Amino acid sequence: MLAYERHTGEKMTYRILADLTGLAEGTLHNIGSHRKSSATLDTLAQICAALDITPGDLLELIKELPKAKRSVKKKKKK
């Protein structure tokens, strides 16, 4: 939201973006506010089309992802 405002000089809110995309305001808030939130390619395409941007303008590559915790259950010996 801030990047859009810096780029265009126009204020963007989740309500405005919801109106432009047809997506739920809560969905947009989750995508924008939570690092671990994921969006479908269709959702990203709707956002990009509404803002007239490319996915590269919207996404950021984070090189160091936290390692997933895996619990490995050991089989009990009989």
C-alpha positions, 0 to 999 in steps of 0.5 A, a space after each residue: 500500500 505504501 509502495 503504491 502511494 509512493 509510486 503514484 502519489 495516490 492513497 490506496 486502502 484495502 477497501 479501494 483495492 477490494 472495490 477494484 479487484 472484486 476480492 474480499 477486503 479481509 483477503 487483501 488485508 491477510 495477504 498484505 499484513 502477514 508474511 506467511 500468507 499465500 495468495 493464488 496466482 489468480 488473486 495476484 493476477 487480479 491485483 496486478 490487473 487492477 493496479 496496472 502493474 506486473 507481478 514483479 512490481 508486487 512481489 519481493 524475493 526473500 532469499 532466506 526462508 525459515 526452515 520448516 520444522 519436520 517431526 519424524 516419527 520413529 517406528 516402534 521396534 517389536 
